[in-house]
Structures are given as C-alpha cells and as structure tokens.
C-alpha cells in the first residue's frame, strides 16, 4: 500500500494540474509513442514559442485532474503514452504546431482535447488547426476593403476626367458629419459633390 507521503504528493500533483487546466484555453492530449529526442526537443521549442507548455504526466493523475475540473469525455483517450499540451494564452497557434508536427510525423497523433472549455475530438481540433491565423484573416479583410476603396477611387477619377473633357468644372468636398436621423435625412437631402457649369 502506498505511503501517506506518496499519496499526499500525488494529491498535490492532481490539484496543481487541475489548477493549470482551469486557466487553460487549450488542453490537448497527444500520443507521443515513437517520438525521438530530437523531434521532442523541436516540438517543445515550437510549442513554447506558441505560448504553450508540453508535459508528460501519468494518465491516472490526468484523469483525476480532469475530473476535479469537471471535464468529462476524455477518459477513454487516456490510454497508452499521453502527452499534454496546455496554453492559457491562445488555442489556435499551439493547435497548428501540433497538427503540423503530427502531419510530418505519422506516429504522433492527436487524441482529443478541450478548447475554451469545450471537449473536442481530434477531427474537430484538426479542423480548427487548418483555419488561417487571426493575423491572416485580418490582412485578408484589409486587402478586400482596400481593393473596394481603390475601385471607388478609380471610378470617381474616371467621372472627374469625363466631366473635365466635357468642359465642366468639378469640385469634390468630403466632410465628416454627425450621423443623420432617418427622418431628417428625408427632409434635407445632402450632396457631397457640387458641380459648377
């Protein structure tokens, strides 16, 4: 039978892991079977750069910590060698790192995990990891907006050129105004472009 000192030590490990899990935005369970030291070192470095922590803890301690956090549905995933990836900062970048590593190393697999408190299957996590990063999405949005703005600018310039060729003087003024209530807008139509003959 285990001594009281060992039991207390394990209880402390469980409560410490449970506390980390409560703060984590991402908890991934992975099968690290067959990983060599070089790959392990590379993976740990990449995860650290993504703001995540990679640890190997006994499955029994992990099960108890998950139970203490009230997370259910991952018990069957805790079979065989299991590594835990946790991040309290971001869930997307560490997921991408693990997905890329598992793609490059056939023996390394994602078992499942928790993203923002929701238990997810390995397929759902892989789908999440395939999404573009936030920065990429923002740059795509900015590019789309700039493209539309430049199209409007070209169209207005073409109108200006046509008006000048027709001998009309064109004056364009742009001013920032207070939002107009719908009824006031109907009563007083506003024009931003004035033309003089």
C-alpha positions as CSV (number, residue, x, y, z in Angstrom):
1,X,0.0,0.0,0.0
2,X,1.3,3.5,-0.8
3,X,2.6,5.5,2.0
4,X,0.8,8.7,3.2
5,X,3.7,10.8,1.9
6,X,3.3,9.4,-1.7
7,X,-0.5,9.8,-1.6
8,X,-0.1,13.5,-0.5
9,X,2.4,14.1,-3.2
10,X,0.0,12.7,-5.8
11,X,-2.9,14.7,-4.5
12,X,-0.7,17.8,-4.8
13,X,0.2,16.9,-8.4
14,X,-3.5,16.5,-9.2
15,X,-4.6,19.8,-7.7
16,X,-1.7,21.6,-9.4
17,X,-2.5,20.1,-12.8
18,X,-6.3,20.8,-12.2
19,X,-5.5,24.5,-11.5
20,X,-3.4,24.8,-14.7
21,X,-6.3,23.1,-16.6
22,X,-8.8,25.6,-15.2
23,X,-6.8,28.5,-16.5
24,X,-6.0,26.9,-19.9
25,X,-7.7,27.9,-23.1
26,X,-6.3,24.8,-24.7
27,X,-5.7,21.3,-23.4
28,X,-4.6,18.8,-26.0
29,X,-4.0,15.1,-25.4
30,X,-1.5,13.5,-27.8
31,X,0.1,10.1,-28.3
32,X,3.8,10.6,-28.3
33,X,4.7,6.9,-29.0
34,X,7.9,6.6,-31.1
35,X,9.0,10.3,-30.8
36,X,12.8,10.7,-30.7
37,X,14.7,13.1,-28.6
38,X,15.5,15.5,-31.4
39,X,11.8,15.7,-32.5
40,X,10.7,16.1,-28.9
41,X,13.1,19.0,-28.4
42,X,12.0,20.7,-31.6
43,X,8.3,20.2,-30.7
44,X,8.8,21.6,-27.2
45,X,10.6,24.7,-28.6
46,X,7.9,25.3,-31.2
47,X,5.1,25.0,-28.6
48,X,7.0,27.3,-26.2
49,X,7.3,29.9,-29.0
50,X,3.5,29.5,-29.5
51,X,2.8,30.1,-25.8
52,X,2.1,26.5,-24.8
53,X,3.5,24.0,-22.4
54,X,4.2,20.4,-23.2
55,X,4.3,17.8,-20.4
56,X,4.1,14.1,-19.9
57,X,2.1,13.1,-16.8
58,X,0.7,9.8,-15.7
59,X,-2.8,9.1,-17.1
60,X,-4.2,8.4,-13.7
61,X,-3.2,11.9,-12.4
62,X,-4.5,13.5,-15.6
63,X,-7.9,11.6,-15.2
64,X,-8.2,12.9,-11.6
65,X,-7.3,16.4,-12.6
66,X,-9.8,16.4,-15.4
67,X,-12.5,15.1,-13.0
68,X,-11.6,17.8,-10.5
69,X,-12.1,20.5,-13.2
70,X,-15.4,18.9,-14.2
71,X,-14.2,18.0,-17.7
72,X,-15.9,14.8,-19.0
73,X,-15.5,12.8,-22.2
74,X,-11.7,12.4,-22.4
75,X,-11.3,9.4,-20.0
76,X,-11.2,6.9,-22.9
77,X,-8.5,8.9,-24.6
78,X,-6.1,8.4,-21.6
79,X,-4.8,5.0,-22.7
80,X,-1.2,4.4,-23.6
81,X,1.5,7.1,-23.6
82,X,-0.1,10.5,-23.4
83,X,1.4,14.0,-23.5
84,X,-0.5,17.1,-22.5
85,X,-0.2,20.4,-24.3
86,X,-1.7,23.4,-22.5
87,X,-1.9,27.1,-23.3
88,X,-3.6,29.8,-21.3
89,X,-2.9,32.4,-23.9
90,X,-4.1,31.1,-27.3
91,X,-5.6,27.9,-28.6
92,X,-5.1,28.4,-32.4
93,X,-1.3,28.6,-32.7
94,X,-0.4,25.6,-30.4
95,X,-3.1,23.6,-32.3
96,X,-1.4,24.5,-35.6
97,X,2.0,23.5,-34.2
98,X,0.7,20.1,-33.0
99,X,-1.2,19.5,-36.3
100,X,1.9,20.3,-38.4
101,X,4.0,18.1,-36.2
102,X,1.5,15.2,-36.4
103,X,1.3,15.6,-40.2
104,X,5.1,15.4,-40.5
105,X,5.4,12.5,-38.1
106,X,3.0,9.7,-38.7
107,X,3.5,8.1,-35.3
108,X,2.5,11.3,-33.4
109,X,-1.3,11.6,-33.1
110,X,-3.8,14.0,-31.5
111,X,-6.2,12.1,-29.2
112,X,-8.6,14.9,-28.3
113,X,-8.7,17.9,-26.1
114,X,-10.5,20.9,-24.7
115,X,-10.8,24.3,-26.4
116,X,-12.2,27.2,-24.3
117,X,-13.9,24.7,-22.0
118,X,-15.5,22.6,-24.8
119,X,-14.4,19.0,-25.2
120,X,-13.4,18.3,-28.8
121,X,-12.5,15.3,-30.8
122,X,-9.2,15.0,-32.7
123,X,-11.0,15.7,-36.0
124,X,-12.5,19.0,-34.6
125,X,-9.1,20.1,-33.4
126,X,-7.5,19.3,-36.8
127,X,-10.3,21.4,-38.5
128,X,-9.6,24.2,-36.1
129,X,-5.8,24.0,-36.7
130,X,-6.4,24.3,-40.5
131,X,-8.0,27.7,-40.1
132,X,-6.0,30.7,-41.0
133,X,-4.5,32.7,-38.1
134,X,-6.2,35.8,-36.8
135,X,-3.5,38.0,-38.4
136,X,-4.0,36.3,-41.8
137,X,-7.8,36.8,-41.6
138,X,-7.3,40.5,-40.7
139,X,-4.9,41.0,-43.6
140,X,-7.4,39.3,-45.9
141,X,-10.1,41.7,-44.7
142,X,-7.9,44.7,-45.1
143,X,-7.0,43.7,-48.6
144,X,-10.6,43.3,-49.6
145,X,-11.5,46.7,-48.1
146,X,-8.6,48.4,-49.8
147,X,-9.5,46.7,-53.1
148,X,-13.0,48.1,-52.9
149,X,-11.8,51.6,-51.9
150,X,-9.4,51.7,-54.8
151,X,-12.2,50.7,-57.2
152,X,-14.3,53.6,-55.9
153,X,-11.4,56.0,-56.3
154,X,-10.8,54.9,-59.9
155,X,-14.5,55.2,-60.7
156,X,-14.6,58.7,-59.2
157,X,-11.4,59.7,-61.1
158,X,-13.0,58.5,-64.3
159,X,-16.1,60.6,-63.7
160,X,-13.9,63.6,-63.0
161,X,-12.0,63.1,-66.3
162,X,-15.2,62.8,-68.2
163,X,-16.6,65.9,-66.7
164,X,-13.4,67.9,-67.4
165,X,-13.4,66.7,-71.0
166,X,-17.0,67.9,-71.3
167,X,-15.8,71.3,-70.2
168,X,-17.4,71.2,-66.7
169,X,-15.6,72.3,-63.6
170,X,-15.7,69.6,-60.9
171,X,-15.4,70.3,-57.2
172,X,-15.4,67.5,-54.7
173,X,-15.6,68.1,-51.0
174,X,-15.6,65.4,-48.3
175,X,-16.6,66.3,-44.8
176,X,-17.2,64.2,-41.7
177,X,-20.6,64.9,-40.3
178,X,-22.7,63.8,-37.4
179,X,-25.0,60.8,-38.2
180,X,-28.3,62.0,-39.5
181,X,-31.6,60.6,-38.2
182,X,-33.6,58.9,-40.9
183,X,-36.5,61.5,-40.8
184,X,-34.0,64.4,-41.1
185,X,-32.3,62.7,-44.0
186,X,-35.6,62.5,-45.9
187,X,-36.3,66.2,-45.2
188,X,-32.9,67.6,-46.1
189,X,-31.1,65.7,-48.9
190,X,-27.3,66.3,-48.7
191,X,-24.9,66.3,-51.6
192,X,-21.2,65.9,-51.1
193,X,-20.3,66.6,-54.7
194,X,-21.0,70.0,-56.2
195,X,-20.8,70.8,-59.9
196,X,-20.5,74.3,-61.4
197,X,-21.1,75.0,-65.1
